[in-house]
Structure formats: structure tokens, C-alpha cells
Amino acid sequence: MRPCLFLLLIMTGLMTGSSCHPTAPAPVPVERDSTEIKLAAGFLRGEALFLRHCAACHLPPEKKVTDNYMFVRLFDRMPSPSSRYFIRYIQDSKSLREAGDAYAIALHRYWEHPYDHHFRDSMTVSDIRNLIVYIRVAASK
């Protein structure tokens, strides 16, 4: 008699849709981390800024060509804190050189080019930070 009772309980459970094992709750959708979203937005804005202001003289960092090494470990080579230095350099490289900044002087001599970066009026600090995000990510690919 016991096996019949057991079968009856199993059949009742199958017919009603219940089982011995509880079903896992439906997964809760996870929103993307706000930092990730901000970085992605910064990357896209930085890419647009690079194409608008920099691409006339510089190849994009994600282009893997033999002579495009200037972006590789760029921020490791700059004086610390490198992000702050990059902002100052992009805003006005000539004033850094004229103030006696050794790194700006060395870059100017190395590239032997008369051009000076002077984006103080055309790019905000926030714009340049987005440019930094773009360069760091694109150069690391």
C-alpha cells in the first residue's frame, strides 16, 4: 500500500505543477554600473573630440601602425600626476615650455615641430578628461 500512496503523491505533484525541489526565483535584472556608463560616455565624447581637434596631426591611438607609438604608455611617461599634466599640456604647451618645464621642452626638441598645443579656449577641462579616457582605452586595445 505504501508504494501506491507514494505514486499517488508524485502524480498529484506532477499534475499540479509542484515538485519536490523549489524553483529558483527569476533573476533580478542588474542595472549597469554607473561608473561603466560614465566611462563609456567619456570614451565616446573623447573619441569625437580627438577626431575634431587632434586627428589632423595625430593618428587615432587604436590604429595599430608601426609609427603610431606616441600613445603607448603615454601617461606613464608624463610627469605625475599625469592626467593633470596632460590637461595643462593640451591647454597650452608653449607656456609650459616657456616656464622651463623639462618634459615640454624635451618633447618639443624630440618632435622638431613648430606646432604648440593651445586648446585652452576650445576644450574645457571636462573635454580633456574625456580625451584622456579615450586615449587610455584606445591605446590599450
N, C-alpha and C positions, 0 to 999 in steps of 0.2 A: 504494500500500500504506500509505503514511503516513496518509492520511485515515481508513482503516479502523481503524488502531491507535488513532488519536485518538478516534474514535467509540466504540470498544470501551472505552477508559479512562473516557470520560464516562459510558457506560451502566453500567459497573461501579460507579462512584461514586454514581450515582443509585439503583441498586438496594441498595447497602449503607447508604445514608443519609449518606454523607460528601459533602463538597463542597470546592470549591477555597477557599472562604472559611470560616475557623473561626467557629463560632457564639460570640456574646458570652456570657460567664458569666451565670448568673442573678443578678439584683440581690440584694444583701445587704440584708435589712430593717434600716432605721435606727431605732434607738430614739429616742423624743422626748428632746429636750434636757432635762436635769433642771431647769434654770432655768425653762424654759417650763412645765413641770409644776408647779413651786413657785408661779409667778405665777398660774397658773390656779386652783390650790387656794387661794391667798391671796385672789384675786378672789372666789371663791365664799364663803369664810368672811367676807370683808369685807362682801359683799352681805347675808349673813344677819345680821351684827352691825348693819349700817345699818338694816335693816328692824326689828330688835328694839329698838335703842336710839335711833335718830335720826329715823325716818320719822314719828313723831308730830308733829315740828316742821318737818322738812325734807323737801322732795320729793326723790326719788332723782335723782342727777345726770344719768342718762340720759334723764330726762323732759325733752323739749325744749319748755318753756313759756316764755313771754316774761318772767315774773318769777323764773325759776329761774337767775339768773346768778351766784349766790354761789359755785358750784363752778368756774366758768370761770376758769382760770388761778389757782386758789386758792393753790397752793403757790408761785407766782411773786410773789404779793402779800405773803406772810408773811416775817417776819424770818428770816434764814439762821442755821443750816441749817433749812429749812422743815419737814422731817419731824420733827426733834427738837422744834421749836416747837409743831407741831400736837399732838404727844403731850402736851406739857406743858399746852397749852391745853385739850385734851379731858379731861385728868385733873382739872384744877382752874382754870378761867378766873378765878374770883373771886380766888384767891390771887395770880395774875399781876397782876391789876388793882390789888389792894391793895399789891403790891410796887412799883407805879409803872410797870408795863410800858405803854409808849405805845401799842403796837398793840392790846393787850387793852382799854385804856381807850377808844381810838378806835372799836373795834368795838362796845363796849357803848353808847357815845353814839350811834353811827350807827343801830343797830337799835332803840334805845329800848325794850328789852325787859328785864324784871326777871330773866329766866332766866339761870342760870350753868351752864356745863358742869361736871359733877363726876362723872366716871366712874372715878376712881382705884380705887374698891373693886369696881366691876362689870366693868371691862375691864382685861386685862393689857396690857403694852406690846406684846406679840406680837399681841394682838387689834387694838390701834390701828394697828399696822403693816399688818395685813390690811385694815383700814378705809381706810388710805391707798392701798393698791393698788387697791381697789375704786373709790374716788373718782377717782383719777388716770385709770384706764382708762375708767370710765363717763362721766366728764366730757369725755373726748377723742373720744368717738364722734360 
